[in-house]
Amino acid sequence: MSSDEIKVENPNKVRKNKYIVKLEENLDKYHSMLVINIDFVGSSQMQKLRISLRGRASVLMGKNTIMRKIIRKRAETDTALEAILPLIKGNIGFVFCNEDLAGIRKEVVAERIPAGAKTGVLAPCDVIIPAGPTILDPGQTSFFQALNIGTKITKGSIEILTNVTLCQQGTKVTSSAVALLNKLNIKPFEYGIVVSHVYDNGSMYDAAVLDMTPEMLTNKFFIGVNHIAAIGLEVGYPTLASLPHSFCNAFKKLVAIALETDYMFEEAKIFKEMLDNPDAFKSAAPAAGGAAAAAAAPEPEPEEEEEEADMGFSLFD
């Protein structure tokens, strides 16, 4: 075979084709997926995740351009997949599964590793340096002065006078703050995999929905029913939610009219009797309960006076 007949495939193209096949297989095999973000997540964390989910779910990362191309092509026949396209940006990936999404998500976000602050990174939480002594010598006061932190020298070390919020959530971490945190040996942040959205059988929703319990869903349902009933009563439009309240209000008006005009109907008689003879409707339960309690409690027996002991002699003997 001549050298011209030898065909050498491009390794990148081979790798790309394998990834495309794997992504399409996962889309066919699984009906649910978690959209994950892996900013500042190390390879060891990803490896632990793959090991823990092996046989139950598939973790797939890759280039965003390839993801968009494959999903856009699949969306031509399955339009529900179009909701995933706007989410494919940054360091994202997919966790495909057919099991309970809440349980899989719990395992995905469980692994978190403490990490130091980096310059220019958006702080995921507030960083507060507590008041008190530090391990720094007086020569390091320039770092505190640059950040307008009040200090004093105590026993040869720097002491911070008050609690200081060094970084606020959502703001960029400055180089001075990073230097000070490193000198204090403080690792203020924790990084791990973040689940942003969930795709389940053609429906896309925020991952926070998985935290909702049946009780929370029931409460939200009844809040919605109450709102519908309130709107129906206010505008005078009957609904299934407002009808019980409408009947109750109508009955109250009929009773009020009956009491005012002395025109009685069977259901209003009890209210007329309550107004005419209120003492007859007083509950006797507390009185009866008190009487029963009194009867049950035995009367204390009178204490017998102690007789003086006979000492065997008399004063007049």
C-alpha positions as CSV (number, residue, x, y, z in Angstrom):
1,M,0.0,0.0,0.0
2,S,1.5,3.3,-1.0
3,S,1.8,6.3,1.3
4,D,-0.9,8.1,-0.7
5,E,-3.4,5.4,0.2
6,I,-2.8,5.6,3.9
7,K,-5.5,7.7,5.5
8,V,-4.8,9.2,8.9
9,E,-7.8,10.5,10.8
10,N,-7.6,13.7,12.8
11,P,-7.6,12.8,16.5
12,N,-9.7,15.9,17.3
13,K,-12.3,14.8,14.7
14,V,-12.4,11.3,16.1
15,R,-12.9,12.6,19.6
16,K,-15.6,15.0,18.4
17,N,-17.5,12.2,16.6
18,K,-17.3,10.0,19.8
19,Y,-18.7,12.9,21.8
20,I,-21.6,13.5,19.4
21,V,-22.5,9.8,19.5
22,K,-22.4,9.7,23.3
23,L,-24.6,12.8,23.6
24,E,-27.2,11.5,21.1
25,E,-27.2,8.1,23.0
26,N,-27.9,9.9,26.3
27,L,-30.7,11.9,24.8
28,D,-32.3,8.7,23.5
29,K,-31.7,6.7,26.7
30,Y,-32.7,9.2,29.4
31,H,-35.8,11.3,29.7
32,S,-34.5,13.7,32.4
33,M,-31.3,15.8,32.9
34,L,-29.8,18.2,35.3
35,V,-28.0,21.3,33.9
36,I,-24.9,21.8,36.0
37,N,-22.3,24.6,36.3
38,I,-18.8,23.6,37.3
39,D,-17.0,26.9,37.9
40,F,-13.9,26.3,40.1
41,V,-14.7,22.6,40.3
42,G,-11.6,20.4,40.2
43,S,-11.2,17.2,38.2
44,S,-11.1,15.1,41.4
45,Q,-14.6,16.3,42.3
46,M,-15.9,15.4,38.9
47,Q,-14.3,11.9,39.2
48,K,-15.9,11.3,42.6
49,L,-19.3,12.3,41.1
50,R,-18.9,9.9,38.1
51,I,-18.0,7.1,40.4
52,S,-20.9,7.7,42.8
53,L,-23.5,7.9,39.9
54,R,-22.0,5.0,37.9
55,G,-24.8,2.8,36.6
56,R,-27.6,5.2,37.6
57,A,-26.8,8.4,35.7
58,S,-24.4,9.8,33.1
59,V,-22.3,12.9,33.5
60,L,-21.4,14.5,30.2
61,M,-19.3,17.6,29.7
62,G,-18.1,19.1,26.4
63,K,-17.8,22.1,24.1
64,N,-20.8,24.4,24.1
65,T,-20.7,24.7,20.3
66,I,-21.1,21.0,19.8
67,M,-23.8,20.8,22.5
68,R,-25.8,23.6,20.8
69,K,-25.4,22.0,17.3
70,I,-26.6,18.5,18.4
71,I,-29.5,19.8,20.6
72,R,-30.6,22.3,17.9
73,K,-30.7,19.5,15.4
74,R,-32.7,17.3,17.8
75,A,-35.0,20.2,18.5
76,E,-36.3,20.0,15.0
77,T,-38.2,16.9,15.9
78,D,-38.5,17.5,19.6
79,T,-39.3,21.2,20.1
80,A,-39.1,20.9,23.9
81,L,-35.3,20.7,23.7
82,E,-35.2,24.3,22.5
83,A,-35.5,25.4,26.1
84,I,-32.1,24.0,26.8
85,L,-30.3,26.1,24.2
86,P,-30.3,29.4,26.1
87,L,-28.6,27.7,29.1
88,I,-25.6,26.4,27.2
89,K,-23.1,29.0,28.1
90,G,-20.1,29.0,30.5
91,N,-18.8,25.9,32.2
92,I,-21.9,23.8,32.0
93,G,-22.7,20.1,31.5
94,F,-25.5,17.6,31.8
95,V,-26.3,14.8,34.2
96,F,-28.7,12.4,32.5
97,C,-30.8,10.1,34.6
98,N,-34.1,8.3,34.8
99,E,-34.3,8.2,38.6
100,D,-35.6,10.5,41.3
101,L,-34.3,13.9,40.3
102,A,-34.2,15.3,43.8
103,G,-32.1,12.4,45.0
104,I,-29.7,12.7,42.1
105,R,-29.4,16.4,42.6
106,K,-28.6,15.9,46.3
107,E,-25.7,13.7,45.4
108,V,-24.4,16.1,42.7
109,V,-24.2,19.1,45.0
110,A,-23.0,17.2,48.1
111,E,-19.2,17.5,47.3
112,R,-18.0,20.9,48.2
113,I,-14.4,21.9,48.9
114,P,-13.1,25.0,50.8
115,A,-11.1,27.4,48.6
116,G,-9.3,30.6,48.9
117,A,-10.4,33.9,47.4
118,K,-9.2,34.8,43.9
119,T,-8.8,38.3,42.5
120,G,-11.7,39.4,40.3
121,V,-13.9,36.5,41.2
122,L,-17.5,37.3,42.2
123,A,-17.9,36.5,45.9
124,P,-20.5,33.7,46.4
125,C,-21.1,34.9,50.0
126,D,-20.2,37.6,52.4
127,V,-16.7,37.4,53.9
128,I,-16.6,38.7,57.5
129,I,-13.3,39.0,59.4
130,P,-14.2,38.7,63.2
131,A,-12.8,41.1,65.7
132,G,-9.9,39.9,67.8
133,P,-6.2,39.1,67.7
134,T,-4.5,37.8,64.6
135,I,-1.3,36.0,63.9
136,L,0.2,38.9,62.1
137,D,3.1,41.0,63.4
138,P,2.9,44.8,63.6
139,G,4.8,45.1,60.3
140,Q,1.7,43.9,58.4
141,T,-0.6,46.9,59.4
142,S,-0.3,48.3,55.8
143,F,-2.8,45.6,54.6
144,F,-5.4,46.7,57.1
145,Q,-4.8,50.4,56.4
146,A,-5.4,49.8,52.7
147,L,-8.8,48.3,53.5
148,N,-9.6,50.9,56.2
149,I,-9.7,48.3,59.0
150,G,-9.2,49.6,62.5
151,T,-6.5,47.8,64.4
152,K,-4.3,48.1,67.4
153,I,-1.1,46.3,68.6
154,T,-1.7,43.8,71.4
155,K,1.1,41.7,72.8
156,G,3.2,42.0,69.7
157,S,0.5,41.2,67.2
158,I,-2.2,43.0,65.3
159,E,-5.7,43.0,66.8
160,I,-8.8,43.9,64.8
161,L,-11.1,46.2,66.7
162,T,-14.5,45.4,65.1
163,N,-16.0,42.8,62.7
164,V,-15.2,43.7,59.2
165,T,-17.2,42.8,56.0
166,L,-14.3,42.3,53.6
167,C,-16.3,41.1,50.6
168,Q,-20.0,41.2,49.8
169,Q,-21.9,38.5,47.9
170,G,-22.0,39.3,44.2
171,T,-19.1,41.8,44.2
172,K,-15.6,41.2,42.8
173,V,-12.9,40.3,45.2
174,T,-10.1,42.8,45.3
175,S,-6.4,42.0,45.3
176,S,-6.0,43.6,48.7
177,A,-8.7,41.5,50.2
178,V,-7.1,38.3,48.6
179,A,-3.7,39.3,50.1
180,L,-5.1,39.9,53.5
181,L,-7.1,36.6,53.5
182,N,-4.1,34.7,52.5
183,K,-2.0,36.2,55.3
184,L,-4.7,35.3,57.8
185,N,-4.9,31.8,56.3
186,I,-8.7,32.1,55.7
187,K,-10.4,30.2,53.0
188,P,-13.8,31.9,52.9
189,F,-15.4,30.2,49.9
190,E,-16.7,26.7,49.1
191,Y,-16.9,25.6,45.5
192,G,-18.9,22.7,44.2
193,I,-21.2,21.7,41.4
194,V,-24.3,23.8,41.0
195,V,-27.5,22.5,39.5
196,S,-29.2,25.5,37.8
197,H,-32.1,23.9,35.8
198,V,-33.9,20.6,35.4
199,Y,-35.3,19.1,32.2
200,D,-37.9,16.4,32.8
201,N,-40.0,14.8,30.1
202,G,-40.1,17.9,27.9
203,S,-40.5,20.4,30.8
204,M,-37.8,22.8,31.8
205,Y,-37.8,24.5,35.3
206,D,-35.6,25.9,37.9
207,A,-33.7,23.5,40.2
208,A,-35.2,25.2,43.3
209,V,-38.5,23.4,42.5
210,L,-36.9,20.2,43.6
211,D,-36.6,21.6,47.2
212,M,-40.4,21.9,47.5
213,T,-42.2,19.4,49.8
214,P,-45.8,18.2,49.4
215,E,-46.7,20.4,52.3
216,M,-45.3,23.5,50.5
217,L,-47.2,22.6,47.3
218,T,-50.4,22.1,49.2
219,N,-50.0,25.5,50.9
220,K,-49.3,27.2,47.6
221,F,-52.4,25.5,46.1
222,F,-54.7,26.7,48.9
223,I,-53.2,30.2,48.7
224,G,-54.1,30.3,45.0
225,V,-57.6,29.0,45.7
226,N,-58.0,31.8,48.3
227,H,-56.9,34.4,45.8
228,I,-59.4,33.1,43.2
229,A,-62.2,33.2,45.8
230,A,-61.3,36.7,46.9
231,I,-61.2,38.0,43.3
232,G,-64.6,36.3,42.6
233,L,-66.2,37.8,45.6
234,E,-64.9,41.2,44.9
235,V,-65.9,41.4,41.3
236,G,-69.1,39.4,41.8
237,Y,-68.1,36.6,39.4
238,P,-69.0,33.2,40.8
239,T,-66.4,30.5,40.7
240,L,-66.1,27.1,42.4
241,A,-63.7,28.6,44.9
242,S,-66.0,31.5,45.8
243,L,-69.4,29.7,45.8
244,P,-69.2,28.4,49.4
245,H,-68.4,31.9,50.6
246,S,-71.2,33.3,48.5
247,F,-73.7,30.8,50.0
248,C,-72.4,31.6,53.5
249,N,-72.8,35.4,53.0
250,A,-76.2,35.0,51.5
251,F,-77.3,32.8,54.5
252,K,-76.0,35.5,56.9
253,K,-78.1,38.1,55.2
254,L,-81.2,36.0,55.3
255,V,-80.8,35.3,59.0
256,A,-80.3,39.1,59.6
257,I,-83.5,39.9,57.7
258,A,-85.4,37.2,59.6
259,L,-84.3,38.5,62.9
260,E,-85.1,42.1,62.0
261,T,-88.6,41.4,60.5
262,D,-89.6,38.4,62.8
263,Y,-90.2,36.4,59.6
264,M,-88.8,33.0,60.6
265,F,-87.7,30.1,58.6
266,E,-86.5,26.8,60.0
267,E,-82.8,27.4,59.8
268,A,-83.0,30.8,61.5
269,K,-85.0,29.7,64.5
270,I,-81.9,28.6,66.4
271,F,-80.4,32.1,66.1
272,K,-83.7,33.7,67.3
273,E,-83.7,31.4,70.4
274,M,-80.1,32.3,71.1
275,L,-81.0,36.0,71.1
276,D,-84.2,35.6,73.2
277,N,-82.7,33.2,75.8
278,P,-78.9,33.4,75.7
279,D,-78.5,31.8,79.2
280,A,-80.0,28.6,77.9
281,F,-77.1,28.2,75.4
282,K,-74.3,28.8,77.8
283,S,-72.0,25.8,77.8
284,A,-72.4,23.7,80.9
285,A,-69.4,21.7,80.2
286,P,-66.9,23.9,82.2
287,A,-69.2,23.9,85.2
288,A,-69.9,20.2,84.9
289,G,-66.2,19.5,84.5
290,G,-65.4,21.6,87.6
291,A,-68.1,19.8,89.6
292,A,-66.7,16.5,88.5
293,A,-63.2,17.5,89.4
294,A,-64.3,18.7,92.8
295,A,-66.2,15.4,93.4
296,A,-63.2,13.4,92.3
297,A,-60.9,15.2,94.6
298,P,-61.3,13.8,98.1
299,E,-61.8,16.2,101.0
300,P,-58.7,16.5,103.1
301,E,-59.1,14.7,106.4
302,P,-58.8,16.9,109.5
303,E,-55.4,16.4,111.1
304,E,-55.6,14.8,114.4
305,E,-54.0,16.7,117.2
306,E,-51.0,14.8,118.6
307,E,-51.5,13.7,122.1
308,E,-48.8,14.6,124.5
309,A,-46.7,11.6,125.3
310,D,-47.1,10.3,128.8
311,M,-43.6,10.7,130.3
312,G,-44.5,8.5,133.4
313,F,-44.7,11.3,136.0
314,S,-46.9,14.2,136.9
315,L,-46.0,17.7,138.1
316,F,-48.2,17.2,141.2
317,D,-47.1,13.8,142.1
